[in-house]
Amino acid sequence: MRLDKFLKVSRLIKRRTVAKEISDQGRIAVNGKQAKSSSVLKAGDELKIRFGQKLVTVRVNELKEFTKKEDAAGMYTIINEESLQSTEEGPKF
């Protein structure tokens, strides 16, 4: 499954166009490598997503084409959430 679609279906990001923009800006890494929106994900992959001044690390549990709102959180596990300093440019992947 494409990275941008996973982010939307799992509801980590609400809209696929926003997920695509964030991915293409270099704010997401998959297994330690900078990822584009077209990157293919599989179960077990680790994502690092930079949301403004916050860095969230999640593990992909499962991939589904469609899911209900209640089941979306089961698609991933949050491993770590950290706040970034305002003077940093952000993490280098």
MARFI-332000 format. One record per residue: x, y, z of N, C-alpha, C in turn; residue number from 1. Coordinates in Angstrom, 2 decimals. Layout:
% MARFI-332000
<site n_xx="X" n_yy="Y" n_zz="Z" ca_xx="X" ca_yy="Y" ca_zz="Z" c_xx="X" c_yy="Y" c_zz="Z" num="NUM"/>
...
//
This chain:
% MARFI-332000
<site n_xx="0.85" n_yy="-1.18" n_zz="0.00" ca_xx="0.00" ca_yy="0.00" ca_zz="0.00" c_xx="0.89" c_yy="1.24" c_zz="0.00" num="1"/>
<site n_xx="0.48" n_yy="2.23" n_zz="-0.73" ca_xx="1.22" ca_yy="3.49" ca_zz="-0.79" c_xx="1.20" c_yy="4.20" c_zz="0.57" num="2"/>
<site n_xx="2.28" n_yy="4.91" n_zz="0.85" ca_xx="2.42" ca_yy="5.64" ca_zz="2.10" c_xx="1.28" c_yy="6.64" c_zz="2.31" num="3"/>
<site n_xx="0.98" n_yy="7.44" n_zz="1.30" ca_xx="-0.06" ca_yy="8.46" ca_zz="1.46" c_xx="-1.43" c_yy="7.84" c_zz="1.72" num="4"/>
<site n_xx="-1.72" n_yy="6.71" n_zz="1.08" ca_xx="-3.01" ca_yy="6.05" ca_zz="1.31" c_xx="-3.07" c_yy="5.46" c_zz="2.73" num="5"/>
<site n_xx="-1.97" n_yy="4.87" n_zz="3.19" ca_xx="-1.94" ca_yy="4.33" ca_zz="4.55" c_xx="-2.20" c_yy="5.43" c_zz="5.57" num="6"/>
<site n_xx="-1.55" n_yy="6.57" n_zz="5.42" ca_xx="-1.72" ca_yy="7.67" ca_zz="6.37" c_xx="-3.17" c_yy="8.13" c_zz="6.42" num="7"/>
<site n_xx="-3.85" n_yy="8.14" n_zz="5.28" ca_xx="-5.24" ca_yy="8.56" ca_zz="5.24" c_xx="-6.17" c_yy="7.49" c_zz="5.82" num="8"/>
<site n_xx="-6.00" n_yy="6.23" n_zz="5.38" ca_xx="-6.88" ca_yy="5.16" ca_zz="5.85" c_xx="-6.72" c_yy="4.94" c_zz="7.35" num="9"/>
<site n_xx="-5.49" n_yy="5.03" n_zz="7.86" ca_xx="-5.25" ca_yy="4.83" ca_zz="9.29" c_xx="-5.64" c_yy="6.06" c_zz="10.11" num="10"/>
<site n_xx="-5.94" n_yy="7.15" n_zz="9.43" ca_xx="-6.34" ca_yy="8.41" ca_zz="10.04" c_xx="-5.24" c_yy="9.08" c_zz="10.86" num="11"/>
<site n_xx="-3.98" n_yy="8.75" n_zz="10.53" ca_xx="-2.87" ca_yy="9.52" ca_zz="11.10" c_xx="-2.89" c_yy="10.93" c_zz="10.53" num="12"/>
<site n_xx="-3.29" n_yy="11.04" n_zz="9.25" ca_xx="-3.49" ca_yy="12.33" ca_zz="8.58" c_xx="-4.86" c_yy="12.24" c_zz="7.91" num="13"/>
<site n_xx="-5.66" n_yy="13.28" n_zz="8.06" ca_xx="-7.07" ca_yy="13.20" ca_zz="7.64" c_xx="-7.29" c_yy="13.16" c_zz="6.13" num="14"/>
<site n_xx="-6.45" n_yy="13.87" n_zz="5.36" ca_xx="-6.68" ca_yy="13.92" ca_zz="3.92" c_xx="-5.46" c_yy="13.39" c_zz="3.16" num="15"/>
<site n_xx="-5.72" n_yy="12.66" n_zz="2.09" ca_xx="-4.63" ca_yy="12.06" ca_zz="1.32" c_xx="-3.77" c_yy="13.12" c_zz="0.65" num="16"/>
<site n_xx="-4.36" n_yy="14.21" n_zz="0.22" ca_xx="-3.56" ca_yy="15.26" ca_zz="-0.41" c_xx="-2.57" c_yy="15.87" c_zz="0.58" num="17"/>
<site n_xx="-2.99" n_yy="16.02" n_zz="1.83" ca_xx="-2.09" ca_yy="16.54" ca_zz="2.87" c_xx="-1.00" c_yy="15.51" c_zz="3.15" num="18"/>
<site n_xx="-1.36" n_yy="14.23" n_zz="3.20" ca_xx="-0.38" ca_yy="13.16" ca_zz="3.41" c_xx="0.66" c_yy="13.17" c_zz="2.29" num="19"/>
<site n_xx="0.21" n_yy="13.39" n_zz="1.07" ca_xx="1.13" ca_yy="13.43" ca_zz="-0.08" c_xx="2.08" c_yy="14.62" c_zz="0.04" num="20"/>
<site n_xx="1.56" n_yy="15.78" n_zz="0.40" ca_xx="2.39" ca_yy="16.98" ca_zz="0.55" c_xx="3.45" c_yy="16.79" c_zz="1.63" num="21"/>
<site n_xx="3.05" n_yy="16.27" n_zz="2.78" ca_xx="3.99" ca_yy="16.05" ca_zz="3.89" c_xx="5.07" c_yy="15.06" c_zz="3.49" num="22"/>
<site n_xx="4.67" n_yy="13.98" n_zz="2.82" ca_xx="5.63" ca_yy="12.97" ca_zz="2.37" c_xx="6.63" c_yy="13.57" c_zz="1.40" num="23"/>
<site n_xx="6.15" n_yy="14.30" n_zz="0.44" ca_xx="7.01" ca_yy="14.86" ca_zz="-0.60" c_xx="7.88" c_yy="16.01" c_zz="-0.09" num="24"/>
<site n_xx="7.57" n_yy="16.56" n_zz="1.08" ca_xx="8.41" ca_yy="17.59" ca_zz="1.69" c_xx="9.56" c_yy="16.98" c_zz="2.48" num="25"/>
<site n_xx="9.61" n_yy="15.65" n_zz="2.57" ca_xx="10.69" ca_yy="14.98" ca_zz="3.28" c_xx="10.48" c_yy="14.91" c_zz="4.78" num="26"/>
<site n_xx="9.23" n_yy="14.96" n_zz="5.23" ca_xx="8.95" ca_yy="14.96" ca_zz="6.67" c_xx="8.60" c_yy="13.58" c_zz="7.20" num="27"/>
<site n_xx="8.73" n_yy="12.54" n_zz="6.34" ca_xx="8.42" ca_yy="11.18" ca_zz="6.76" c_xx="9.56" c_yy="10.26" c_zz="6.35" num="28"/>
<site n_xx="9.94" n_yy="9.37" n_zz="7.27" ca_xx="10.95" ca_yy="8.36" ca_zz="6.99" c_xx="10.34" c_yy="6.98" c_zz="7.24" num="29"/>
<site n_xx="10.66" n_yy="6.05" n_zz="6.36" ca_xx="10.22" ca_yy="4.67" ca_zz="6.50" c_xx="11.46" c_yy="3.82" c_zz="6.73" num="30"/>
<site n_xx="11.51" n_yy="3.17" n_zz="7.88" ca_xx="12.67" ca_yy="2.34" ca_zz="8.25" c_xx="13.98" c_yy="3.11" c_zz="8.16" num="31"/>
<site n_xx="13.95" n_yy="4.38" n_zz="8.56" ca_xx="15.15" ca_yy="5.20" ca_zz="8.61" c_xx="15.53" c_yy="5.89" c_zz="7.31" num="32"/>
<site n_xx="14.77" n_yy="5.67" n_zz="6.24" ca_xx="15.08" ca_yy="6.31" ca_zz="4.95" c_xx="13.96" c_yy="7.27" c_zz="4.58" num="33"/>
<site n_xx="14.34" n_yy="8.43" n_zz="4.06" ca_xx="13.36" ca_yy="9.42" ca_zz="3.65" c_xx="12.43" c_yy="8.80" c_zz="2.61" num="34"/>
<site n_xx="11.13" n_yy="9.04" n_zz="2.76" ca_xx="10.13" ca_yy="8.40" ca_zz="1.90" c_xx="9.32" c_yy="9.42" c_zz="1.12" num="35"/>
<site n_xx="8.90" n_yy="9.01" n_zz="-0.05" ca_xx="7.97" ca_yy="9.79" ca_zz="-0.87" c_xx="6.57" c_yy="9.21" c_zz="-0.69" num="36"/>
<site n_xx="5.58" n_yy="9.92" n_zz="-1.18" ca_xx="4.19" ca_yy="9.49" ca_zz="-1.01" c_xx="3.92" c_yy="8.16" c_zz="-1.71" num="37"/>
<site n_xx="4.69" n_yy="7.83" n_zz="-2.74" ca_xx="4.47" ca_yy="6.60" ca_zz="-3.49" c_xx="5.22" c_yy="5.41" c_zz="-2.91" num="38"/>
<site n_xx="5.95" n_yy="5.61" n_zz="-1.80" ca_xx="6.68" ca_yy="4.51" ca_zz="-1.17" c_xx="5.70" c_yy="3.41" c_zz="-0.76" num="39"/>
<site n_xx="6.10" n_yy="2.16" n_zz="-0.96" ca_xx="5.24" ca_yy="1.03" ca_zz="-0.64" c_xx="5.53" c_yy="0.56" c_zz="0.78" num="40"/>
<site n_xx="4.46" n_yy="0.44" n_zz="1.57" ca_xx="4.57" ca_yy="-0.01" ca_zz="2.97" c_xx="4.18" c_yy="-1.46" c_zz="3.09" num="41"/>
<site n_xx="4.72" n_yy="-2.11" n_zz="4.12" ca_xx="4.30" ca_yy="-3.47" ca_zz="4.48" c_xx="4.20" c_yy="-3.53" c_zz="6.00" num="42"/>
<site n_xx="3.52" n_yy="-4.54" n_zz="6.50" ca_xx="3.37" ca_yy="-4.70" ca_zz="7.95" c_xx="4.75" c_yy="-4.84" c_zz="8.58" num="43"/>
<site n_xx="4.94" n_yy="-4.16" n_zz="9.70" ca_xx="6.22" ca_yy="-4.20" ca_zz="10.41" c_xx="7.10" c_yy="-3.00" c_zz="10.13" num="44"/>
<site n_xx="6.79" n_yy="-2.21" n_zz="9.10" ca_xx="7.59" ca_yy="-1.02" ca_zz="8.80" c_xx="7.45" c_yy="0.00" c_zz="9.92" num="45"/>
<site n_xx="8.51" n_yy="0.79" n_zz="10.11" ca_xx="8.52" ca_yy="1.83" ca_zz="11.13" c_xx="8.54" c_yy="3.20" c_zz="10.44" num="46"/>
<site n_xx="7.60" n_yy="4.05" n_zz="10.82" ca_xx="7.48" ca_yy="5.39" ca_zz="10.24" c_xx="7.86" c_yy="6.43" c_zz="11.27" num="47"/>
<site n_xx="8.61" n_yy="7.45" n_zz="10.83" ca_xx="8.87" ca_yy="8.62" ca_zz="11.66" c_xx="8.24" c_yy="9.80" c_zz="10.92" num="48"/>
<site n_xx="7.30" n_yy="10.45" n_zz="11.57" ca_xx="6.54" ca_yy="11.54" ca_zz="10.95" c_xx="6.75" c_yy="12.80" c_zz="11.76" num="49"/>
<site n_xx="7.15" n_yy="13.88" n_zz="11.07" ca_xx="7.34" ca_yy="15.16" ca_zz="11.75" c_xx="6.11" c_yy="16.03" c_zz="11.51" num="50"/>
<site n_xx="5.37" n_yy="16.28" n_zz="12.61" ca_xx="4.21" ca_yy="17.17" ca_zz="12.60" c_xx="4.63" c_yy="18.46" c_zz="13.28" num="51"/>
<site n_xx="5.00" n_yy="19.47" n_zz="12.54" ca_xx="5.43" ca_yy="20.72" ca_zz="13.14" c_xx="6.59" c_yy="20.52" c_zz="14.09" num="52"/>
<site n_xx="6.38" n_yy="20.74" n_zz="15.39" ca_xx="7.43" ca_yy="20.59" ca_zz="16.39" c_xx="7.34" c_yy="19.26" c_zz="17.14" num="53"/>
<site n_xx="6.67" n_yy="18.28" n_zz="16.53" ca_xx="6.51" ca_yy="16.98" ca_zz="17.17" c_xx="6.97" c_yy="15.88" c_zz="16.22" num="54"/>
<site n_xx="7.71" n_yy="14.90" n_zz="16.75" ca_xx="8.17" ca_yy="13.76" ca_zz="15.97" c_xx="7.49" c_yy="12.51" c_zz="16.52" num="55"/>
<site n_xx="6.72" n_yy="11.83" n_zz="15.67" ca_xx="5.96" ca_yy="10.66" ca_zz="16.08" c_xx="6.54" c_yy="9.44" c_zz="15.36" num="56"/>
<site n_xx="6.83" n_yy="8.39" n_zz="16.12" ca_xx="7.32" ca_yy="7.13" ca_zz="15.54" c_xx="6.23" c_yy="6.09" c_zz="15.72" num="57"/>
<site n_xx="5.82" n_yy="5.45" n_zz="14.60" ca_xx="4.78" ca_yy="4.43" ca_zz="14.64" c_xx="5.24" c_yy="3.18" c_zz="13.90" num="58"/>
<site n_xx="4.68" n_yy="2.03" n_zz="14.29" ca_xx="4.95" ca_yy="0.77" ca_zz="13.60" c_xx="3.66" c_yy="0.36" c_zz="12.89" num="59"/>
<site n_xx="3.77" n_yy="-0.05" n_zz="11.64" ca_xx="2.62" ca_yy="-0.50" ca_zz="10.86" c_xx="2.27" c_yy="-1.91" c_zz="11.32" num="60"/>
<site n_xx="1.04" n_yy="-2.09" n_zz="11.79" ca_xx="0.58" ca_yy="-3.41" ca_zz="12.23" c_xx="-0.08" c_yy="-4.18" c_zz="11.10" num="61"/>
<site n_xx="-0.94" n_yy="-3.49" n_zz="10.36" ca_xx="-1.66" ca_yy="-4.13" ca_zz="9.27" c_xx="-2.05" c_yy="-3.10" c_zz="8.22" num="62"/>
<site n_xx="-2.30" n_yy="-3.61" n_zz="7.02" ca_xx="-2.71" ca_yy="-2.74" ca_zz="5.92" c_xx="-4.12" c_yy="-3.13" c_zz="5.49" num="63"/>
<site n_xx="-4.99" n_yy="-2.14" n_zz="5.40" ca_xx="-6.36" ca_yy="-2.36" ca_zz="4.96" c_xx="-6.70" c_yy="-1.30" c_zz="3.93" num="64"/>
<site n_xx="-7.46" n_yy="-1.70" n_zz="2.92" ca_xx="-7.88" ca_yy="-0.73" ca_zz="1.91" c_xx="-8.90" c_yy="0.26" c_zz="2.47" num="65"/>
<site n_xx="-9.77" n_yy="-0.25" n_zz="3.33" ca_xx="-10.81" ca_yy="0.58" ca_zz="3.96" c_xx="-10.92" c_yy="0.15" c_zz="5.41" num="66"/>
<site n_xx="-11.32" n_yy="1.07" n_zz="6.27" ca_xx="-11.53" ca_yy="0.71" ca_zz="7.68" c_xx="-12.52" c_yy="1.68" c_zz="8.30" num="67"/>
<site n_xx="-13.15" n_yy="1.22" n_zz="9.36" ca_xx="-14.03" ca_yy="2.08" ca_zz="10.12" c_xx="-13.20" c_yy="2.94" c_zz="11.04" num="68"/>
<site n_xx="-13.77" n_yy="4.05" n_zz="11.44" ca_xx="-13.07" ca_yy="4.99" ca_zz="12.32" c_xx="-12.59" c_yy="4.31" c_zz="13.60" num="69"/>
<site n_xx="-13.41" n_yy="3.44" n_zz="14.16" ca_xx="-13.07" ca_yy="2.77" ca_zz="15.41" c_xx="-11.90" c_yy="1.80" c_zz="15.25" num="70"/>
<site n_xx="-11.74" n_yy="1.22" n_zz="14.07" ca_xx="-10.70" ca_yy="0.21" ca_zz="13.82" c_xx="-9.41" c_yy="0.79" c_zz="13.27" num="71"/>
<site n_xx="-9.41" n_yy="2.07" n_zz="12.91" ca_xx="-8.25" ca_yy="2.68" ca_zz="12.25" c_xx="-7.01" c_yy="2.67" c_zz="13.14" num="72"/>
<site n_xx="-7.16" n_yy="2.89" n_zz="14.44" ca_xx="-6.01" ca_yy="2.94" ca_zz="15.34" c_xx="-5.32" c_yy="1.59" c_zz="15.46" num="73"/>
<site n_xx="-5.99" n_yy="0.51" n_zz="15.12" ca_xx="-5.39" ca_yy="-0.82" ca_zz="15.16" c_xx="-4.41" c_yy="-1.07" c_zz="14.03" num="74"/>
<site n_xx="-4.39" n_yy="-0.19" n_zz="13.05" ca_xx="-3.49" ca_yy="-0.36" ca_zz="11.91" c_xx="-2.05" c_yy="0.01" c_zz="12.26" num="75"/>
<site n_xx="-1.84" n_yy="0.69" n_zz="13.37" ca_xx="-0.50" ca_yy="1.12" ca_zz="13.76" c_xx="-0.37" c_yy="1.14" c_zz="15.28" num="76"/>
<site n_xx="0.88" n_yy="1.16" n_zz="15.74" ca_xx="1.19" ca_yy="1.30" ca_zz="17.16" c_xx="2.13" c_yy="2.47" c_zz="17.32" num="77"/>
<site n_xx="1.81" n_yy="3.40" n_zz="18.21" ca_xx="2.70" ca_yy="4.53" ca_zz="18.47" c_xx="3.84" c_yy="4.03" c_zz="19.36" num="78"/>
<site n_xx="5.05" n_yy="4.16" n_zz="18.86" ca_xx="6.24" ca_yy="3.71" ca_zz="19.59" c_xx="6.79" c_yy="4.84" c_zz="20.44" num="79"/>
<site n_xx="6.85" n_yy="6.04" n_zz="19.85" ca_xx="7.47" ca_yy="7.17" ca_zz="20.55" c_xx="6.87" c_yy="8.47" c_zz="20.03" num="80"/>
<site n_xx="6.76" n_yy="9.43" n_zz="20.93" ca_xx="6.31" ca_yy="10.77" ca_zz="20.59" c_xx="7.23" c_yy="11.73" c_zz="21.31" num="81"/>
<site n_xx="7.88" n_yy="12.62" n_zz="20.57" ca_xx="8.78" ca_yy="13.56" ca_zz="21.23" c_xx="8.60" c_yy="14.96" c_zz="20.65" num="82"/>
<site n_xx="8.88" n_yy="15.93" n_zz="21.50" ca_xx="8.80" ca_yy="17.32" ca_zz="21.10" c_xx="10.17" c_yy="17.77" c_zz="20.61" num="83"/>
<site n_xx="10.19" n_yy="18.48" n_zz="19.50" ca_xx="11.44" ca_yy="18.99" ca_zz="18.94" c_xx="11.67" c_yy="20.41" c_zz="19.41" num="84"/>
<site n_xx="12.93" n_yy="20.80" n_zz="19.54" ca_xx="13.27" ca_yy="22.17" ca_zz="19.93" c_xx="12.91" c_yy="23.11" c_zz="18.79" num="85"/>
<site n_xx="12.47" n_yy="24.30" n_zz="19.12" ca_xx="12.06" ca_yy="25.26" ca_zz="18.10" c_xx="13.24" c_yy="25.78" c_zz="17.29" num="86"/>
<site n_xx="14.47" n_yy="25.64" n_zz="17.79" ca_xx="15.64" ca_yy="26.13" ca_zz="17.06" c_xx="16.15" c_yy="25.12" c_zz="16.04" num="87"/>
<site n_xx="15.68" n_yy="23.87" n_zz="16.12" ca_xx="16.12" ca_yy="22.85" ca_zz="15.16" c_xx="15.36" c_yy="22.99" c_zz="13.85" num="88"/>
<site n_xx="15.98" n_yy="22.53" n_zz="12.79" ca_xx="15.28" ca_yy="22.48" ca_zz="11.51" c_xx="14.39" c_yy="21.25" c_zz="11.46" num="89"/>
<site n_xx="14.69" n_yy="20.28" n_zz="12.26" ca_xx="13.95" ca_yy="19.02" ca_zz="12.26" c_xx="14.92" c_yy="17.88" c_zz="12.08" num="90"/>
<site n_xx="14.43" n_yy="16.67" n_zz="12.21" ca_xx="15.32" ca_yy="15.52" ca_zz="12.13" c_xx="15.82" c_yy="15.31" c_zz="10.70" num="91"/>
<site n_xx="17.04" n_yy="14.85" n_zz="10.60" ca_xx="17.60" ca_yy="14.50" ca_zz="9.30" c_xx="17.47" c_yy="13.00" c_zz="9.14" num="92"/>
<site n_xx="16.74" n_yy="12.59" n_zz="8.11" ca_xx="16.50" ca_yy="11.15" ca_zz="7.91" c_xx="17.55" c_yy="10.57" c_zz="7.00" num="93"/>
//
